[in-house]
Amino acid sequence: MKLYSLPKVTFLFIAMSVLLSCNNDEKNNTTTPETQLLGVWQRSDFSSEYDYKLYFNTEGNGYSTEYIAQPDGTAISNLRPFKWSSNTTTLTLDYDDGATNATPFTINAAGQLLASGLGNVPFNKL
């Protein structure tokens, strides 16, 4: 058995190291609309009198919560489950009560969710 010369072994080692350490930066920087939406989003105009949140989970399920304080000191709150899906420009919420809301959406440079079908107020990711 013939031994490899030192320059050949060194070249082979460097070549293999370079090839194995490469990655696809484009693949790592692309995010799908689904991964952008995952998590909890709160309307940016929330206060102690009003709060509205959207919860998006990985199984395509989610829910919205709304809290409205009343002048008499009581409050109204609700939880509304939905199934959700999205493509690059449209967010679709299929509520368990049978209603559907398909709305254009974007995530602006500040990282806020803008969905005209859910109001003209942006949502902040929590």
JODA-V635345 format. One record per helix or strand. SS is the DSSP state (helix for helix, strand for strand). FROM is the first residue (numbers start at 0). TO is the last residue. If there is no record, write none. Layout:
ss=(SS & SS)
from=(FROM & FROM)
to=(TO & TO)
This chain:
ss=(helix & helix & helix & strand & strand & strand & strand & strand & strand & strand & helix & strand)
from=(5 & 24 & 32 & 38 & 49 & 60 & 74 & 89 & 99 & 112 & 115 & 122)
to=(20 & 28 & 36 & 42 & 55 & 68 & 85 & 94 & 106 & 114 & 117 & 124)
